[in-house]
């Protein structure tokens, strides 16, 4: 066979292999789409989560309308904890952490619920600064935070909107723990629970532990009769703390619903560390006015690291 003809036949065969039918193209598209979806799911599940900031409790460190990348890997990635856009909890597993949350970290966590709630009405994520770690003693004196007797580091963008200081001894009935006699400006001293710690229970201090214990049992088990405390119907003089807890506060100290009002954040609720702002705009503009909303984009905040 002439050389030119053989070359031409080889070229024709290659062309037939290159040309794909519409069905082949569609199947290849589905395969690539599935691969991209699986890759995105793995990244979102185990490495990077996204979070939107709906309130001003962290201003001016984080603004309302900021969209965050959350580093899930650092505290131990977990599989999805709930069905998106629902209040349906899911069983989940968690990978080992690179390190534990530390004081001054900006932490994303699942809201544990109001002060006296065993479970929150709505599943939602909060973003706050970790002020105190397990075993620390926290006290607030005239708005100034002290940890273990020393003044805590001051966040670079901290702000106080209210010049008035609630005096020591003026009780706020909404403050945690119930009946403490404290307020948001003069608070504590309060020891943050640590895993394995054995605490004494008395009718006088039970309000500090009531919600914590009930949440661990996932039902109402604490009661007081006379001078005795009961857990699940049995007299209890002590309680062994089953996990570490943290105390979270917003940098916008006078406009932040935080651990001063609803108590400790258990380690199991911690999801990740706020890492970077990937988008930011003015959330007061309705989405229906998309061009004005896009025009409000805060380009100076995009790709800004959170600290």
HELIX and SHEET records of a PDB file:
HELIX    1   1 UNK A    3  UNK A   18  1                                  16    
HELIX    2   2 UNK A   22  UNK A   46  1                                  25    
HELIX    3   3 UNK A  206  UNK A  217  1                                  12    
HELIX    4   4 UNK A  259  UNK A  262  1                                   4    
HELIX    5   5 UNK A  267  UNK A  269  5                                   3    
HELIX    6   6 UNK A  290  UNK A  295  1                                   6    
HELIX    7   7 UNK A  299  UNK A  301  5                                   3    
SHEET    1   A 7 UNK A  48  UNK A  52  0                                        
SHEET    2   A 7 UNK A  66  UNK A  71 -1                                        
SHEET    3   A 7 UNK A 270  UNK A 280 -1                                        
SHEET    4   A 7 UNK A 106  UNK A 110 -1                                        
SHEET    5   A 7 UNK A 125  UNK A 132 -1                                        
SHEET    6   A 7 UNK A 245  UNK A 249 -1                                        
SHEET    7   A 7 UNK A 265  UNK A 266 -1                                        
SHEET    1   B 4 UNK A  48  UNK A  52  0                                        
SHEET    2   B 4 UNK A  66  UNK A  71 -1                                        
SHEET    3   B 4 UNK A 270  UNK A 280 -1                                        
SHEET    4   B 4 UNK A 304  UNK A 305 -1                                        
SHEET    1   C 4 UNK A 150  UNK A 151  0                                        
SHEET    2   C 4 UNK A 144  UNK A 147 -1                                        
SHEET    3   C 4 UNK A 137  UNK A 141 -1                                        
SHEET    4   C 4 UNK A 187  UNK A 191 -1                                        
SHEET    1   D 2 UNK A 198  UNK A 200  0                                        
SHEET    2   D 2 UNK A 238  UNK A 240 -1                                        
SHEET    1   E 3 UNK A 222  UNK A 225  0                                        
SHEET    2   E 3 UNK A 228  UNK A 231 -1                                        
SHEET    3   E 3 UNK A 234  UNK A 235 -1                                        
END                                                                             
